[in-house]
Amino acid sequence: MISSNQTLLANRISALREQIIEILPGFILCLVVGMASKFVSEHYGGPTILYAVLMGMALNYLSLEGRCVAGIVFSAKAVLRFGIALLGARITIEQLLGLGMTPIAIVLVGVPATIGFGYLCGRWLKMSRSQSVLSGASVGICGASAALAVSAVLPENKESEKNLIFTVISVTALSTLAMIAYPLIVNMLGFNESESGIFLGATIHDVAQVVGAGYMVSDNVGDIATFSKLLRVAMLVPVVVVISVIVARAGAAKKNQTASKLPLPGFLIAFVIIVVINSSGYVPVIITDAMTELSRWCLIIAMVGLGMKASFKELAEMGWRPMFLMVANTIFLALLVAIWLFLAR
């Protein structure tokens, strides 16, 4: 009996070792390219995620055949989900409750409204349901991070990765433009510091660009913008849960089955658990900082892997409709928040 157990354990260790050896070359490649994108971002400016995608796409041929394929797939899927789960280390329940009612109300209305608008506009443009939802969620919640999380629960098909890459590139580019333009817009609209912070936090897509735009105006505006943005990030959980349920029920309906359980992906459960633990106040700052940094690196590596699996030619073939949808979503959200703030005066 002992010998049989030992043999089983030895076989499992051997299989794990072979799997690691298979994955390692591609994973190390993604890590090195990710480090290069981080270096370029720190020394020359610009979003690290965008550089990671573009550098990865330049190496698209490595994902077609050779020793790196398995590691690239691992980076684009497993590392991605692990990084999303660790995003929970950025948020505490106390932070969200301290935002006050105005930003909470704006976010609770703005996020689903933007996703709904994106869905309807996408269907009008004759785009797929998945791409329409992905576009609306990335603009409405938190840019590239939301796109990555939502794509993980949407139905997979031959267009999924191409749609995700396009969404990440376009939402990052639009977020960078918003970081430059929106501080000028809040000044033109005559918003006070509180209104400016809420507007910037509730409309700019990515966290980094929200921070940049907010502190570009003033420290107080930066603080309000950052906290408002955290509330949008927290909406990632209920949105992904709802999409998971809808996708599962739709899949079960096609197979004439009943969705018997709540289809929560493991990374989402881990995300919620980390938020709750982080909110307890017992986790040392050094650990939460380490988790946040690890999450950032996981997402960078994942974006390199996803970039390697896409090509410029495939993205060019998507046409003008996806970009029109992203811009329309961005304008819709900005107008919604601006009108809300004017009416709330």
Contacts in CASP RR format, 6 or more apart in sequence:
PFRMAT RR
TARGET T0000
AUTHOR 0000-0000-0000
METHOD contacts of the structure
MODEL  1
MISSNQTLLANRISALREQIIEILPGFILCLVVGMASKFVSEHYGGPTIL
YAVLMGMALNYLSLEGRCVAGIVFSAKAVLRFGIALLGARITIEQLLGLG
MTPIAIVLVGVPATIGFGYLCGRWLKMSRSQSVLSGASVGICGASAALAV
SAVLPENKESEKNLIFTVISVTALSTLAMIAYPLIVNMLGFNESESGIFL
GATIHDVAQVVGAGYMVSDNVGDIATFSKLLRVAMLVPVVVVISVIVARA
GAAKKNQTASKLPLPGFLIAFVIIVVINSSGYVPVIITDAMTELSRWCLI
IAMVGLGMKASFKELAEMGWRPMFLMVANTIFLALLVAIWLFLAR
22 70 0 8 1.000
22 71 0 8 1.000
23 70 0 8 1.000
23 71 0 8 1.000
23 74 0 8 1.000
24 71 0 8 1.000
25 67 0 8 1.000
25 68 0 8 1.000
25 71 0 8 1.000
26 62 0 8 1.000
26 67 0 8 1.000
26 68 0 8 1.000
26 69 0 8 1.000
26 70 0 8 1.000
26 71 0 8 1.000
26 72 0 8 1.000
26 74 0 8 1.000
26 75 0 8 1.000
27 71 0 8 1.000
27 74 0 8 1.000
27 75 0 8 1.000
27 79 0 8 1.000
27 301 0 8 1.000
29 59 0 8 1.000
29 62 0 8 1.000
29 68 0 8 1.000
29 71 0 8 1.000
29 72 0 8 1.000
30 71 0 8 1.000
30 72 0 8 1.000
30 75 0 8 1.000
30 79 0 8 1.000
30 301 0 8 1.000
30 302 0 8 1.000
30 304 0 8 1.000
30 305 0 8 1.000
30 308 0 8 1.000
31 301 0 8 1.000
33 52 0 8 1.000
33 55 0 8 1.000
33 56 0 8 1.000
33 59 0 8 1.000
33 304 0 8 1.000
34 48 0 8 1.000
34 52 0 8 1.000
34 55 0 8 1.000
34 300 0 8 1.000
34 301 0 8 1.000
34 304 0 8 1.000
36 51 0 8 1.000
36 55 0 8 1.000
37 48 0 8 1.000
37 51 0 8 1.000
37 52 0 8 1.000
37 55 0 8 1.000
37 300 0 8 1.000
37 304 0 8 1.000
38 48 0 8 1.000
38 300 0 8 1.000
40 51 0 8 1.000
41 47 0 8 1.000
41 48 0 8 1.000
41 51 0 8 1.000
46 176 0 8 1.000
47 172 0 8 1.000
47 175 0 8 1.000
47 176 0 8 1.000
47 206 0 8 1.000
47 208 0 8 1.000
47 209 0 8 1.000
48 300 0 8 1.000
49 144 0 8 1.000
49 168 0 8 1.000
49 172 0 8 1.000
49 206 0 8 1.000
49 299 0 8 1.000
49 300 0 8 1.000
49 303 0 8 1.000
50 168 0 8 1.000
50 169 0 8 1.000
50 172 0 8 1.000
50 173 0 8 1.000
50 176 0 8 1.000
52 300 0 8 1.000
52 301 0 8 1.000
52 303 0 8 1.000
52 304 0 8 1.000
52 307 0 8 1.000
53 165 0 8 1.000
53 168 0 8 1.000
53 169 0 8 1.000
53 172 0 8 1.000
53 303 0 8 1.000
53 304 0 8 1.000
53 306 0 8 1.000
53 307 0 8 1.000
54 169 0 8 1.000
54 307 0 8 1.000
55 304 0 8 1.000
56 304 0 8 1.000
56 305 0 8 1.000
56 307 0 8 1.000
56 308 0 8 1.000
57 165 0 8 1.000
57 307 0 8 1.000
57 308 0 8 1.000
57 310 0 8 1.000
57 311 0 8 1.000
57 312 0 8 1.000
59 308 0 8 1.000
60 307 0 8 1.000
60 308 0 8 1.000
60 309 0 8 1.000
60 310 0 8 1.000
60 311 0 8 1.000
62 68 0 8 1.000
62 69 0 8 1.000
62 72 0 8 1.000
62 308 0 8 1.000
63 69 0 8 1.000
63 72 0 8 1.000
63 73 0 8 1.000
63 305 0 8 1.000
63 308 0 8 1.000
63 309 0 8 1.000
72 305 0 8 1.000
72 308 0 8 1.000
72 309 0 8 1.000
73 309 0 8 1.000
75 301 0 8 1.000
75 302 0 8 1.000
75 304 0 8 1.000
75 305 0 8 1.000
76 161 0 8 1.000
76 302 0 8 1.000
76 305 0 8 1.000
76 306 0 8 1.000
76 307 0 8 1.000
76 308 0 8 1.000
76 309 0 8 1.000
79 298 0 8 1.000
79 301 0 8 1.000
79 302 0 8 1.000
80 148 0 8 1.000
80 152 0 8 1.000
80 298 0 8 1.000
80 299 0 8 1.000
80 302 0 8 1.000
80 306 0 8 1.000
81 152 0 8 1.000
81 265 0 8 1.000
81 266 0 8 1.000
81 267 0 8 1.000
82 267 0 8 1.000
82 298 0 8 1.000
83 267 0 8 1.000
83 294 0 8 1.000
83 295 0 8 1.000
83 298 0 8 1.000
83 299 0 8 1.000
83 302 0 8 1.000
84 145 0 8 1.000
84 148 0 8 1.000
84 149 0 8 1.000
84 152 0 8 1.000
84 267 0 8 1.000
84 268 0 8 1.000
84 271 0 8 1.000
84 295 0 8 1.000
84 299 0 8 1.000
85 266 0 8 1.000
85 267 0 8 1.000
85 268 0 8 1.000
85 270 0 8 1.000
85 271 0 8 1.000
85 274 0 8 1.000
85 295 0 8 1.000
86 274 0 8 1.000
86 291 0 8 1.000
86 292 0 8 1.000
86 294 0 8 1.000
86 295 0 8 1.000
86 298 0 8 1.000
87 145 0 8 1.000
87 149 0 8 1.000
87 233 0 8 1.000
87 236 0 8 1.000
87 271 0 8 1.000
87 295 0 8 1.000
88 271 0 8 1.000
88 274 0 8 1.000
88 275 0 8 1.000
88 278 0 8 1.000
88 291 0 8 1.000
88 295 0 8 1.000
89 274 0 8 1.000
89 278 0 8 1.000
89 288 0 8 1.000
89 291 0 8 1.000
89 292 0 8 1.000
89 295 0 8 1.000
90 207 0 8 1.000
90 230 0 8 1.000
90 233 0 8 1.000
90 292 0 8 1.000
90 295 0 8 1.000
91 230 0 8 1.000
91 233 0 8 1.000
91 234 0 8 1.000
91 275 0 8 1.000
91 278 0 8 1.000
91 279 0 8 1.000
92 275 0 8 1.000
92 278 0 8 1.000
92 279 0 8 1.000
92 281 0 8 1.000
93 275 0 8 1.000
93 276 0 8 1.000
93 279 0 8 1.000
94 279 0 8 1.000
95 227 0 8 1.000
95 230 0 8 1.000
96 104 0 8 1.000
96 230 0 8 1.000
96 231 0 8 1.000
96 234 0 8 1.000
98 227 0 8 1.000
99 227 0 8 1.000
99 228 0 8 1.000
99 230 0 8 1.000
99 231 0 8 1.000
102 198 0 8 1.000
102 344 0 8 1.000
103 198 0 8 1.000
103 201 0 8 1.000
103 202 0 8 1.000
103 224 0 8 1.000
103 227 0 8 1.000
103 228 0 8 1.000
103 231 0 8 1.000
104 231 0 8 1.000
106 198 0 8 1.000
106 202 0 8 1.000
106 228 0 8 1.000
106 337 0 8 1.000
106 340 0 8 1.000
106 341 0 8 1.000
107 202 0 8 1.000
107 228 0 8 1.000
107 231 0 8 1.000
107 232 0 8 1.000
107 235 0 8 1.000
108 235 0 8 1.000
109 336 0 8 1.000
109 340 0 8 1.000
110 140 0 8 1.000
110 202 0 8 1.000
110 333 0 8 1.000
110 336 0 8 1.000
110 337 0 8 1.000
111 140 0 8 1.000
111 141 0 8 1.000
111 232 0 8 1.000
111 235 0 8 1.000
111 239 0 8 1.000
112 239 0 8 1.000
113 332 0 8 1.000
113 336 0 8 1.000
114 136 0 8 1.000
114 139 0 8 1.000
114 140 0 8 1.000
114 329 0 8 1.000
114 332 0 8 1.000
114 333 0 8 1.000
114 336 0 8 1.000
115 133 0 8 1.000
115 136 0 8 1.000
115 137 0 8 1.000
115 140 0 8 1.000
115 239 0 8 1.000
116 136 0 8 1.000
117 136 0 8 1.000
117 328 0 8 1.000
117 329 0 8 1.000
117 332 0 8 1.000
118 132 0 8 1.000
118 133 0 8 1.000
118 135 0 8 1.000
118 136 0 8 1.000
118 139 0 8 1.000
118 325 0 8 1.000
118 328 0 8 1.000
118 329 0 8 1.000
118 332 0 8 1.000
119 129 0 8 1.000
119 132 0 8 1.000
119 133 0 8 1.000
119 136 0 8 1.000
120 132 0 8 1.000
121 132 0 8 1.000
121 325 0 8 1.000
121 328 0 8 1.000
121 329 0 8 1.000
122 131 0 8 1.000
122 132 0 8 1.000
122 135 0 8 1.000
122 321 0 8 1.000
122 325 0 8 1.000
123 129 0 8 1.000
123 132 0 8 1.000
125 321 0 8 1.000
125 324 0 8 1.000
125 325 0 8 1.000
126 321 0 8 1.000
127 321 0 8 1.000
127 322 0 8 1.000
127 325 0 8 1.000
128 159 0 8 1.000
128 163 0 8 1.000
130 154 0 8 1.000
130 155 0 8 1.000
130 157 0 8 1.000
130 159 0 8 1.000
130 160 0 8 1.000
130 163 0 8 1.000
131 159 0 8 1.000
131 163 0 8 1.000
131 167 0 8 1.000
131 322 0 8 1.000
131 325 0 8 1.000
132 325 0 8 1.000
133 150 0 8 1.000
133 154 0 8 1.000
133 243 0 8 1.000
134 147 0 8 1.000
134 150 0 8 1.000
134 151 0 8 1.000
134 154 0 8 1.000
134 163 0 8 1.000
134 164 0 8 1.000
134 167 0 8 1.000
135 167 0 8 1.000
135 322 0 8 1.000
135 325 0 8 1.000
135 326 0 8 1.000
135 329 0 8 1.000
136 329 0 8 1.000
137 146 0 8 1.000
137 147 0 8 1.000
137 150 0 8 1.000
137 239 0 8 1.000
137 243 0 8 1.000
138 144 0 8 1.000
138 146 0 8 1.000
138 147 0 8 1.000
138 150 0 8 1.000
138 167 0 8 1.000
138 168 0 8 1.000
138 171 0 8 1.000
138 205 0 8 1.000
138 326 0 8 1.000
139 171 0 8 1.000
139 174 0 8 1.000
139 205 0 8 1.000
139 326 0 8 1.000
139 329 0 8 1.000
139 330 0 8 1.000
139 333 0 8 1.000
140 146 0 8 1.000
140 205 0 8 1.000
140 232 0 8 1.000
140 329 0 8 1.000
140 333 0 8 1.000
141 150 0 8 1.000
141 232 0 8 1.000
141 233 0 8 1.000
141 235 0 8 1.000
141 236 0 8 1.000
141 239 0 8 1.000
142 205 0 8 1.000
142 206 0 8 1.000
142 207 0 8 1.000
142 229 0 8 1.000
142 232 0 8 1.000
142 233 0 8 1.000
142 236 0 8 1.000
143 171 0 8 1.000
143 172 0 8 1.000
143 175 0 8 1.000
143 205 0 8 1.000
143 206 0 8 1.000
144 168 0 8 1.000
144 171 0 8 1.000
144 172 0 8 1.000
144 205 0 8 1.000
144 206 0 8 1.000
144 299 0 8 1.000
144 303 0 8 1.000
145 206 0 8 1.000
145 207 0 8 1.000
145 233 0 8 1.000
145 236 0 8 1.000
145 299 0 8 1.000
146 236 0 8 1.000
146 239 0 8 1.000
147 164 0 8 1.000
147 167 0 8 1.000
147 168 0 8 1.000
147 171 0 8 1.000
148 164 0 8 1.000
148 168 0 8 1.000
148 299 0 8 1.000
148 302 0 8 1.000
148 303 0 8 1.000
149 236 0 8 1.000
149 240 0 8 1.000
149 267 0 8 1.000
149 268 0 8 1.000
150 239 0 8 1.000
150 240 0 8 1.000
150 243 0 8 1.000
151 160 0 8 1.000
151 163 0 8 1.000
151 164 0 8 1.000
151 167 0 8 1.000
152 240 0 8 1.000
152 265 0 8 1.000
152 267 0 8 1.000
153 240 0 8 1.000
153 243 0 8 1.000
153 244 0 8 1.000
153 247 0 8 1.000
153 265 0 8 1.000
153 268 0 8 1.000
154 160 0 8 1.000
154 243 0 8 1.000
154 247 0 8 1.000
155 247 0 8 1.000
155 250 0 8 1.000
155 251 0 8 1.000
161 306 0 8 1.000
161 309 0 8 1.000
161 310 0 8 1.000
162 310 0 8 1.000
162 314 0 8 1.000
162 315 0 8 1.000
162 318 0 8 1.000
163 322 0 8 1.000
164 306 0 8 1.000
165 306 0 8 1.000
165 307 0 8 1.000
165 309 0 8 1.000
165 310 0 8 1.000
165 315 0 8 1.000
166 315 0 8 1.000
166 318 0 8 1.000
166 322 0 8 1.000
167 322 0 8 1.000
167 326 0 8 1.000
168 303 0 8 1.000
168 306 0 8 1.000
169 315 0 8 1.000
170 322 0 8 1.000
170 323 0 8 1.000
170 326 0 8 1.000
171 205 0 8 1.000
171 206 0 8 1.000
171 326 0 8 1.000
172 205 0 8 1.000
172 206 0 8 1.000
174 205 0 8 1.000
174 326 0 8 1.000
174 327 0 8 1.000
174 330 0 8 1.000
175 204 0 8 1.000
175 205 0 8 1.000
175 206 0 8 1.000
175 209 0 8 1.000
176 209 0 8 1.000
178 203 0 8 1.000
178 204 0 8 1.000
178 205 0 8 1.000
178 209 0 8 1.000
178 213 0 8 1.000
178 330 0 8 1.000
178 334 0 8 1.000
179 204 0 8 1.000
179 209 0 8 1.000
179 210 0 8 1.000
179 212 0 8 1.000
179 213 0 8 1.000
179 216 0 8 1.000
180 213 0 8 1.000
182 199 0 8 1.000
182 200 0 8 1.000
182 203 0 8 1.000
182 204 0 8 1.000
182 213 0 8 1.000
182 334 0 8 1.000
183 196 0 8 1.000
183 200 0 8 1.000
183 213 0 8 1.000
183 214 0 8 1.000
183 216 0 8 1.000
183 217 0 8 1.000
185 334 0 8 1.000
186 195 0 8 1.000
186 196 0 8 1.000
186 197 0 8 1.000
186 199 0 8 1.000
186 200 0 8 1.000
186 217 0 8 1.000
187 196 0 8 1.000
187 217 0 8 1.000
189 338 0 8 1.000
191 197 0 8 1.000
191 199 0 8 1.000
191 341 0 8 1.000
193 217 0 8 1.000
193 218 0 8 1.000
193 220 0 8 1.000
193 221 0 8 1.000
193 224 0 8 1.000
194 224 0 8 1.000
195 341 0 8 1.000
196 214 0 8 1.000
196 217 0 8 1.000
196 221 0 8 1.000
196 224 0 8 1.000
196 225 0 8 1.000
197 214 0 8 1.000
197 217 0 8 1.000
197 221 0 8 1.000
197 222 0 8 1.000
197 224 0 8 1.000
197 225 0 8 1.000
197 228 0 8 1.000
198 224 0 8 1.000
198 225 0 8 1.000
198 228 0 8 1.000
198 337 0 8 1.000
198 341 0 8 1.000
199 337 0 8 1.000
199 338 0 8 1.000
199 341 0 8 1.000
200 210 0 8 1.000
200 213 0 8 1.000
200 214 0 8 1.000
200 217 0 8 1.000
200 221 0 8 1.000
200 222 0 8 1.000
200 225 0 8 1.000
200 228 0 8 1.000
201 210 0 8 1.000
201 214 0 8 1.000
201 224 0 8 1.000
201 225 0 8 1.000
201 226 0 8 1.000
201 228 0 8 1.000
201 229 0 8 1.000
201 232 0 8 1.000
202 228 0 8 1.000
202 229 0 8 1.000
202 232 0 8 1.000
202 333 0 8 1.000
202 337 0 8 1.000
203 330 0 8 1.000
203 333 0 8 1.000
203 334 0 8 1.000
203 337 0 8 1.000
204 210 0 8 1.000
204 213 0 8 1.000
204 225 0 8 1.000
204 229 0 8 1.000
205 330 0 8 1.000
207 226 0 8 1.000
207 229 0 8 1.000
207 233 0 8 1.000
210 225 0 8 1.000
210 226 0 8 1.000
210 228 0 8 1.000
210 229 0 8 1.000
211 222 0 8 1.000
211 225 0 8 1.000
211 226 0 8 1.000
211 229 0 8 1.000
212 222 0 8 1.000
213 225 0 8 1.000
214 221 0 8 1.000
214 222 0 8 1.000
214 225 0 8 1.000
214 226 0 8 1.000
215 221 0 8 1.000
215 222 0 8 1.000
234 275 0 8 1.000
236 271 0 8 1.000
237 268 0 8 1.000
237 271 0 8 1.000
237 272 0 8 1.000
237 275 0 8 1.000
240 265 0 8 1.000
240 268 0 8 1.000
241 262 0 8 1.000
241 264 0 8 1.000
241 268 0 8 1.000
244 262 0 8 1.000
244 263 0 8 1.000
244 264 0 8 1.000
244 265 0 8 1.000
244 268 0 8 1.000
245 259 0 8 1.000
245 262 0 8 1.000
245 263 0 8 1.000
247 263 0 8 1.000
248 259 0 8 1.000
248 263 0 8 1.000
249 259 0 8 1.000
251 257 0 8 1.000
251 259 0 8 1.000
252 258 0 8 1.000
252 259 0 8 1.000
274 291 0 8 1.000
277 283 0 8 1.000
278 288 0 8 1.000
END
